[in-house]
Amino acid sequence: MAEKFIVGCYGLTFDSDSLLMARQRSGYWAGKWTSPGGKLEPGESLEKCVERETYEETHCRVKAVKQLNAISPYSPDSAFEKQVVLVFYLCKHLEGEPKKGDGVDAAEWVSVDRFERLSAGGLVPPQVFNAVSDLCACKSFPQCLSTSRGRR
């Protein structure tokens, strides 16, 4: 049984027909393309966590607009001695162009087609894919943009 809980906050930030993503350098999702995000620090709000982590990983400033969902993908058969809670936010892009930052090998705007190819190739964790799919419930990002479009 897990005795330690980790909260991770992740931001779904859209612009035009692209989603802001980062390829993780290490950890559980090493080599995978994810939404920017990471661990909640003591005393930090969930919103500030996703805004800070997005900036640290991509050098883009975002504003957390709306909490989308929270999941806890726990398996009693897991070798890890912790349970992770993942909280996803819809974010608005405020400024900055993506470039790799802390803990990532790359940070980019990823097009719909590329997102689908990365997902089909197993390079997007199912938790991230499901969060994007649940938000969009459509085949293209532009229909998801009404509250997240930045000033680009």
Secondary structure, DSSP 8 states (H G I E B T S, - for coil): ---EEEEEEEEEEEETTEEEEEEE-SSTTTT-EE-SEEE--TT--HHHHHHHHHHHHHS-EEEEEEEEEEE----TT-S-SEEEEEEEEEEEEEE------TTEEEEEEEEHHHHHHHHHTT-S-HHHHHHHHHHH-SSSGGGG-TTT----
